[in-house]
Amino acid sequence: MVNVRPGEARALLWSFAYFFCLLAGYYVLRPLRDEMGIAGGVKNLQWLFTATFVVMLAAVPVFGAVVARLPRKRFVPLVYHFFVLNIAVFWVLLTLNIEKVHVARVFFVWISVFNLFAVSVFWSFMADLWVSEQGKRLFGFIAAGGSAGALLGPLVTVGLAVPLGPVNLLIVAAVLLELAVVCAHRLEAAAPKVSADVRGKESGVIGGGWLSGIAMVLRSPYLGGIALWVSLLSLAGTFLYFQQANIVAAASDDPAVRTRIFATIDLAIGILTILVQFFATGRLIARFGVGKAAAALPFVFVLGFIALSLTPALFVVIAFQAVQRATNFALSNPAREVLFTVLDREEKYKAKNVIDIVVFRGADAASGWLFSALRGLGLELSAISFLTVPVSAVWLALALALGRGQERRAATKAQPARP
């Protein structure tokens, strides 16, 4: 299924297990987030996206300071232990039914922050551990670990959301995150034993300033291009998410039924994604290149928004979400993570974190307000979908350009140093 070379197998399998546990925990929580978003009011979603961005702005400098001062083997577990503590607090508040609407809104913001931080830290670790050539071969298989976890999470939620109650699923998610920490520890021990002067792989303190990631993104056209790619992904994804929220809210007023609908969408995505990742991702990226793999997602959005503009119905939203997220997880996201393997070590953690967190959630907030403004002007869902088609086309062209830039950087890094 994957082209593994000597010395890579143990680290590859622990990477797979790490991502499996991480996304299994998140996908137990994700349907709860979507239900909390509706419970907090569909008309308030743009405010929740804005609040998420503000929290991100406050959190990124703290993360930068932690990364600058602690070695990787210490700050990675610290991030996940912090989020487990947060889950315990939410479980108490929701179990005691304290200020349910306000807690629902805070939970929506929190899980949006948790998702990006937890996954960004994971992929920073991967970009630090594997070089560009390895990433093309192995990131698809590693991403399949996350997809397997994304398959388990919705299965748990579908089976237990109604009989057990959504709130008690928080305990399951906390256990899975702690298992992810165990895998991260094992991965540190199983990392390929290659000299640091050849691979540049050091697990010590990264150093640098706590705001240096922002400066890196502003100075580098390559990082700026990745930031723009992420912004366009956010805009298209936010518009689709808002359409989903409106259509699902109109389909049912039962919270348990809505939670099952969201979990069913996640389940369909998990099945489709994992099949592609196990058997095709590594070969497709190696054959067609990073740019074309990254361009697959905007191509799906072009087709999907055309379909949604013609038929804004629940079954279209479910199909669109399933295909675009499967394409993202199976092809475009592994390709995007390969883009970071050609960066310097500080850039892999700090600049990547700024792009994944600040840029992504800032674009989320701006996109949320833009969607609300378009609705306020009287545009129907179908018209908004039609307007998003040319934006997705620009996004596609950018993906191809970034792929060419990555290949040039990888070729430069592969050249032997002059004596």
VEXDREN-2710 file (C-alpha; in Angstrom, 1 decimal):
% VEXDREN-2710
k/r/px/py/pz
1/MET/0.0/0.0/0.0
2/VAL/2.9/2.4/0.7
3/ASN/6.5/2.6/-0.4
4/VAL/8.4/2.2/2.9
5/ARG/12.2/2.2/3.0
6/PRO/14.6/0.8/5.7
7/GLY/14.4/2.7/9.0
8/GLU/11.0/4.3/8.3
9/ALA/8.5/1.6/9.4
10/ARG/8.3/2.1/13.1
11/ALA/8.1/5.9/12.9
12/LEU/5.5/5.6/10.1
13/LEU/3.3/3.3/12.2
14/TRP/3.5/5.5/15.3
15/SER/2.7/8.6/13.1
16/PHE/-0.3/6.7/11.8
17/ALA/-1.5/5.8/15.4
18/TYR/-0.9/9.3/16.7
19/PHE/-3.1/10.8/14.0
20/PHE/-5.7/8.0/14.4
21/CYS/-6.2/8.8/18.1
22/LEU/-6.1/12.6/17.6
23/LEU/-8.8/12.7/14.9
24/ALA/-10.9/10.0/16.5
25/GLY/-11.1/12.3/19.5
26/TYR/-11.9/15.3/17.4
27/TYR/-14.6/13.5/15.4
28/VAL/-16.3/12.4/18.5
29/LEU/-16.5/16.2/19.3
30/ARG/-17.2/17.5/15.9
31/PRO/-20.9/16.7/15.6
32/LEU/-21.3/18.2/19.1
33/ARG/-19.7/21.4/17.8
34/ASP/-22.1/21.5/14.8
35/GLU/-25.1/20.9/17.1
36/MET/-23.8/23.6/19.5
37/GLY/-23.5/26.0/16.6
38/ILE/-27.2/25.5/15.9
39/ALA/-28.2/25.6/19.6
40/GLY/-26.4/28.9/19.9
41/GLY/-28.3/30.3/16.9
42/VAL/-27.6/29.9/13.2
43/LYS/-27.8/33.7/12.9
44/ASN/-25.0/34.0/15.4
45/LEU/-22.5/31.8/13.5
46/GLN/-20.6/34.8/12.1
47/TRP/-20.1/36.1/15.7
48/LEU/-18.8/32.7/16.7
49/PHE/-16.4/32.6/13.8
50/THR/-15.2/36.1/14.8
51/ALA/-14.8/35.1/18.5
52/THR/-12.7/32.1/17.3
53/PHE/-10.4/34.4/15.4
54/VAL/-9.9/36.7/18.4
55/VAL/-9.1/33.7/20.6
56/MET/-6.6/32.5/18.0
57/LEU/-4.9/35.9/18.0
58/ALA/-4.4/35.7/21.7
59/ALA/-3.3/32.0/21.6
60/VAL/-0.7/32.1/18.8
61/PRO/1.9/34.3/20.7
62/VAL/1.5/32.0/23.8
63/PHE/2.2/29.0/21.6
64/GLY/5.1/30.8/20.0
65/ALA/6.7/31.4/23.4
66/VAL/6.2/27.8/24.4
67/VAL/7.7/26.5/21.2
68/ALA/10.7/28.9/21.5
69/ARG/11.5/27.7/25.1
70/LEU/10.6/24.0/25.2
71/PRO/12.0/21.0/23.2
72/ARG/9.5/19.2/20.9
73/LYS/9.1/16.2/23.2
74/ARG/7.8/18.5/26.0
75/PHE/5.7/21.1/24.2
76/VAL/3.7/18.6/22.0
77/PRO/2.3/16.6/25.0
78/LEU/1.7/19.9/26.9
79/VAL/-0.6/21.1/24.2
80/TYR/-2.8/18.0/24.3
81/HIS/-2.9/17.8/28.1
82/PHE/-4.2/21.4/28.2
83/PHE/-7.0/20.5/25.8
84/VAL/-8.0/17.5/27.9
85/LEU/-8.3/19.7/30.9
86/ASN/-10.6/22.0/28.9
87/ILE/-12.8/19.0/27.9
88/ALA/-13.2/18.1/31.6
89/VAL/-14.4/21.6/32.4
90/PHE/-17.0/21.6/29.6
91/TRP/-18.2/18.2/30.7
92/VAL/-19.0/19.5/34.2
93/LEU/-20.7/22.7/32.9
94/LEU/-22.8/20.8/30.3
95/THR/-23.7/18.0/32.8
96/LEU/-24.9/20.5/35.4
97/ASN/-26.8/22.4/32.6
98/ILE/-25.1/25.7/33.6
99/GLU/-25.9/28.6/31.2
100/LYS/-26.5/26.1/28.3
101/VAL/-26.7/28.6/25.4
102/HIS/-23.6/30.5/26.5
103/VAL/-21.6/27.3/27.1
104/ALA/-22.7/26.0/23.7
105/ARG/-21.3/29.1/22.1
106/VAL/-18.0/28.9/24.0
107/PHE/-17.7/25.2/23.2
108/PHE/-18.2/26.0/19.5
109/VAL/-15.3/28.5/19.7
110/TRP/-13.2/26.2/21.8
111/ILE/-13.4/23.2/19.5
112/SER/-12.6/25.3/16.5
113/VAL/-9.4/26.5/18.3
114/PHE/-8.7/23.0/19.5
115/ASN/-9.0/21.5/16.0
116/LEU/-6.6/23.8/14.3
117/PHE/-4.0/23.8/17.1
118/ALA/-4.0/20.0/17.6
119/VAL/-3.8/19.2/13.9
120/SER/-1.3/22.0/13.2
121/VAL/1.0/20.7/15.9
122/PHE/0.8/17.2/14.5
123/TRP/1.6/18.2/10.9
124/SER/4.5/20.5/12.2
125/PHE/5.9/17.4/13.9
126/MET/5.5/15.5/10.6
127/ALA/7.2/18.2/8.5
128/ASP/10.0/18.3/11.1
129/LEU/10.4/14.5/11.0
130/TRP/10.2/13.7/7.3
131/VAL/11.8/15.4/4.3
132/SER/10.0/16.4/1.1
133/GLU/10.7/13.1/-0.8
134/GLN/9.5/11.0/2.2
135/GLY/6.4/13.2/2.6
136/LYS/5.3/12.5/-1.0
137/ARG/5.5/8.8/-0.3
138/LEU/4.3/8.6/3.3
139/PHE/2.0/11.5/4.1
140/GLY/-0.9/9.8/2.4
141/PHE/-0.6/6.8/4.6
142/ILE/-0.1/8.9/7.7
143/ALA/-3.2/10.9/6.8
144/ALA/-5.0/7.6/6.5
145/GLY/-4.5/7.2/10.2
146/GLY/-6.4/10.4/10.7
147/SER/-9.1/9.2/8.4
148/ALA/-9.4/5.9/10.2
149/GLY/-9.8/7.9/13.4
150/ALA/-12.3/10.1/11.6
151/LEU/-14.2/6.9/10.8
152/LEU/-14.3/5.7/14.4
153/GLY/-15.4/9.0/15.9
154/PRO/-18.7/9.3/13.9
155/LEU/-19.4/5.6/14.5
156/VAL/-19.1/6.2/18.2
157/THR/-21.3/9.3/17.9
158/VAL/-23.9/7.7/15.7
159/GLY/-24.3/4.8/18.1
160/LEU/-24.2/6.6/21.4
161/ALA/-25.5/10.2/20.8
162/VAL/-29.1/9.3/21.5
163/PRO/-28.9/6.6/24.1
164/LEU/-25.9/7.9/26.1
165/GLY/-26.4/11.6/25.5
166/PRO/-24.1/13.9/23.5
167/VAL/-22.4/15.4/26.6
168/ASN/-21.0/12.1/27.9
169/LEU/-19.1/11.6/24.6
170/LEU/-16.7/14.2/25.9
171/ILE/-15.2/11.6/28.2
172/VAL/-14.4/9.3/25.2
173/ALA/-12.8/12.2/23.4
174/ALA/-10.5/13.0/26.4
175/VAL/-9.3/9.4/26.6
176/LEU/-8.5/9.3/22.9
177/LEU/-6.4/12.5/23.2
178/GLU/-4.4/11.1/26.0
179/LEU/-3.7/8.0/23.8
180/ALA/-2.5/10.4/21.1
181/VAL/0.1/11.8/23.7
182/VAL/1.3/8.2/24.3
183/CYS/1.8/7.8/20.5
184/ALA/3.7/11.1/20.3
185/HIS/6.1/9.8/23.0
186/ARG/6.7/6.6/21.2
187/LEU/7.2/8.4/17.9
188/GLU/10.0/10.5/19.4
189/ALA/11.8/7.2/20.4
190/ALA/11.1/5.6/16.9
191/ALA/12.2/8.6/14.8
192/PRO/14.6/7.6/12.0
193/LYS/18.2/7.7/13.3
194/VAL/19.7/10.0/10.6
195/SER/22.4/12.6/11.3
196/ALA/21.2/16.1/11.9
197/ASP/23.7/17.7/9.5
198/VAL/22.1/15.7/6.6
199/ARG/18.4/15.9/7.6
200/GLY/18.3/19.0/9.8
201/LYS/16.2/17.0/12.3
202/GLU/16.7/18.2/15.8
203/SER/14.3/17.7/18.6
204/GLY/15.8/20.4/20.9
205/VAL/14.7/23.9/21.6
206/ILE/13.7/25.8/18.4
207/GLY/14.4/29.3/19.8
208/GLY/13.5/32.6/18.1
209/GLY/10.9/35.3/19.0
210/TRP/7.3/34.6/20.0
211/LEU/6.0/36.7/17.1
212/SER/8.6/35.7/14.5
213/GLY/6.1/33.4/12.7
214/ILE/4.1/36.4/11.6
215/ALA/7.2/38.2/10.2
216/MET/8.2/35.0/8.3
217/VAL/4.8/34.9/6.6
218/LEU/4.9/38.6/5.7
219/ARG/8.5/38.3/4.3
220/SER/8.2/35.2/2.2
221/PRO/6.3/35.1/-1.1
222/TYR/6.2/31.3/-0.8
223/LEU/4.7/31.4/2.7
224/GLY/2.4/34.2/1.6
225/GLY/1.1/32.0/-1.3
226/ILE/0.4/29.2/1.2
227/ALA/-1.4/31.7/3.4
228/LEU/-3.6/32.8/0.4
229/TRP/-4.3/29.1/-0.5
230/VAL/-5.5/28.6/3.1
231/SER/-7.6/31.8/3.0
232/LEU/-9.4/30.7/-0.2
233/LEU/-9.9/27.2/1.3
234/SER/-11.5/28.9/4.3
235/LEU/-13.8/31.1/2.3
236/ALA/-15.1/28.2/0.2
237/GLY/-15.4/25.9/3.2
238/THR/-17.1/28.6/5.3
239/PHE/-19.7/29.3/2.6
240/LEU/-20.4/25.6/2.3
241/TYR/-20.6/25.2/6.1
242/PHE/-23.1/28.1/6.4
243/GLN/-25.2/26.6/3.7
244/GLN/-25.1/23.3/5.4
245/ALA/-26.2/24.8/8.7
246/ASN/-29.1/26.6/7.1
247/ILE/-30.3/23.5/5.2
248/VAL/-29.9/21.1/8.1
249/ALA/-31.7/23.5/10.5
250/ALA/-34.6/23.7/8.1
251/ALA/-34.6/19.9/7.8
252/SER/-35.1/19.1/11.6
253/ASP/-35.6/20.9/14.9
254/ASP/-34.5/17.9/17.0
255/PRO/-30.9/18.3/18.4
256/ALA/-30.3/14.5/18.5
257/VAL/-31.5/14.1/14.9
258/ARG/-29.3/16.9/13.7
259/THR/-26.3/15.5/15.6
260/ARG/-26.9/12.1/13.8
261/ILE/-27.1/13.9/10.4
262/PHE/-23.7/15.6/11.0
263/ALA/-22.2/12.3/12.2
264/THR/-23.6/10.5/9.2
265/ILE/-21.9/13.0/6.9
266/ASP/-18.6/12.5/8.8
267/LEU/-19.0/8.7/8.5
268/ALA/-19.5/8.8/4.7
269/ILE/-16.4/11.0/4.4
270/GLY/-14.3/8.7/6.5
271/ILE/-15.1/5.6/4.4
272/LEU/-14.4/7.4/1.1
273/THR/-11.2/9.1/2.3
274/ILE/-9.5/6.1/3.9
275/LEU/-9.9/4.0/0.8
276/VAL/-8.2/6.6/-1.4
277/GLN/-5.4/7.3/1.2
278/PHE/-4.5/3.7/1.7
279/PHE/-4.3/2.8/-1.9
280/ALA/-3.8/5.9/-4.0
281/THR/-2.6/9.1/-2.3
282/GLY/1.2/8.4/-2.2
283/ARG/1.3/7.2/-5.7
284/LEU/-0.9/10.1/-7.1
285/ILE/1.2/12.8/-5.4
286/ALA/4.5/11.1/-6.5
287/ARG/3.2/10.8/-10.1
288/PHE/1.4/14.1/-10.6
289/GLY/3.2/16.3/-8.1
290/VAL/2.2/18.4/-5.2
291/GLY/0.6/21.2/-7.2
292/LYS/-1.9/19.1/-9.0
293/ALA/-2.8/17.2/-5.9
294/ALA/-3.4/20.5/-4.0
295/ALA/-5.4/21.7/-7.0
296/ALA/-7.8/18.8/-6.8
297/LEU/-9.8/20.4/-3.9
298/PRO/-10.6/23.7/-5.6
299/PHE/-11.6/21.7/-8.7
300/VAL/-14.1/19.8/-6.6
301/PHE/-15.4/23.1/-5.1
302/VAL/-15.9/24.5/-8.6
303/LEU/-18.1/21.6/-9.5
304/GLY/-19.8/21.4/-6.1
305/PHE/-20.9/25.0/-6.0
306/ILE/-22.2/24.8/-9.5
307/ALA/-24.3/21.8/-8.4
308/LEU/-25.4/23.6/-5.2
309/SER/-26.4/26.7/-7.2
310/LEU/-28.7/24.6/-9.3
311/THR/-30.1/22.5/-6.4
312/PRO/-29.7/23.8/-2.8
313/ALA/-31.0/20.7/-1.1
314/LEU/-29.9/18.5/1.8
315/PHE/-28.8/15.5/-0.3
316/VAL/-26.6/17.9/-2.5
317/VAL/-25.0/19.4/0.6
318/ILE/-24.2/15.9/2.0
319/ALA/-22.7/14.7/-1.3
320/PHE/-20.7/18.0/-1.7
321/GLN/-19.3/17.8/1.8
322/ALA/-18.4/14.1/1.4
323/VAL/-16.6/14.6/-1.8
324/GLN/-14.8/17.8/-1.0
325/ARG/-13.6/16.7/2.5
326/ALA/-12.6/13.3/1.1
327/THR/-10.6/15.1/-1.6
328/ASN/-9.1/17.4/1.0
329/PHE/-8.0/14.7/3.4
330/ALA/-7.0/12.2/0.8
331/LEU/-5.1/14.4/-1.7
332/SER/-5.0/18.2/-1.1
333/ASN/-4.2/18.2/2.6
334/PRO/-1.3/15.7/2.4
335/ALA/0.0/17.8/-0.6
336/ARG/-0.3/21.0/1.3
337/GLU/1.6/19.5/4.3
338/VAL/4.4/18.5/1.8
339/LEU/4.7/22.2/1.0
340/PHE/6.1/22.8/4.5
341/THR/8.8/20.1/4.4
342/VAL/11.1/22.4/2.4
343/LEU/11.0/25.1/5.0
344/ASP/13.5/25.9/7.8
345/ARG/12.7/24.3/11.2
346/GLU/11.5/27.5/12.9
347/GLU/9.2/28.2/9.9
348/LYS/7.7/24.7/10.2
349/TYR/6.4/25.4/13.7
350/LYS/5.9/29.1/13.9
351/ALA/5.0/30.3/10.4
352/LYS/3.0/27.1/9.8
353/ASN/1.1/27.8/13.1
354/VAL/0.4/31.3/12.0
355/ILE/-1.0/30.1/8.7
356/ASP/-3.0/27.3/10.1
357/ILE/-4.4/29.2/13.0
358/VAL/-4.5/33.0/12.5
359/VAL/-4.8/33.1/8.7
360/PHE/-7.3/30.3/8.6
361/ARG/-9.6/31.5/11.4
362/GLY/-9.2/35.1/10.3
363/ALA/-10.4/34.1/6.8
364/ASP/-13.2/32.1/8.5
365/ALA/-14.4/35.2/10.4
366/ALA/-14.2/37.4/7.3
367/SER/-15.9/34.8/5.2
368/GLY/-18.7/34.4/7.8
369/TRP/-19.4/38.1/7.8
370/LEU/-19.3/38.2/4.0
371/PHE/-21.8/35.3/3.8
372/SER/-24.1/37.2/6.2
373/ALA/-23.8/40.4/4.2
374/LEU/-24.7/38.6/1.0
375/ARG/-27.7/37.1/2.7
376/GLY/-28.6/40.5/4.1
377/LEU/-28.6/41.9/0.6
378/GLY/-31.3/39.3/-0.3
379/LEU/-29.1/36.8/-2.1
380/GLU/-30.4/33.2/-2.0
381/LEU/-28.2/30.3/-1.2
382/SER/-28.1/29.3/-4.9
383/ALA/-26.8/32.7/-6.0
384/ILE/-24.1/32.7/-3.3
385/SER/-22.9/29.3/-4.5
386/PHE/-22.7/30.6/-8.1
387/LEU/-20.6/33.6/-7.0
388/THR/-18.1/31.3/-5.3
389/VAL/-17.3/29.4/-8.5
390/PRO/-14.8/31.9/-9.9
391/VAL/-13.1/32.3/-6.5
392/SER/-12.5/28.5/-6.5
393/ALA/-11.0/28.8/-10.0
394/VAL/-8.4/31.4/-8.8
395/TRP/-7.7/29.1/-5.9
396/LEU/-7.0/26.2/-8.3
397/ALA/-4.5/28.3/-10.3
398/LEU/-2.7/29.3/-7.1
399/ALA/-2.3/25.6/-6.1
400/LEU/-0.5/24.8/-9.3
401/ALA/1.9/27.7/-8.8
402/LEU/2.7/26.6/-5.2
403/GLY/3.5/23.1/-6.5
404/ARG/6.1/24.5/-8.9
405/GLY/7.6/26.6/-6.1
406/GLN/7.8/23.6/-3.8
407/GLU/9.6/21.5/-6.5
408/ARG/12.2/24.3/-6.9
409/ARG/12.8/24.5/-3.2
410/ALA/13.1/20.7/-2.8
411/ALA/15.6/20.6/-5.7
412/THR/17.7/23.3/-4.1
413/LYS/17.7/21.5/-0.7
414/ALA/18.7/18.2/-2.4
415/GLN/21.8/19.7/-4.0
416/PRO/25.0/18.7/-2.1
417/ALA/26.7/21.5/-0.2
418/ARG/29.9/23.0/-1.7
419/PRO/33.1/22.1/0.0
END
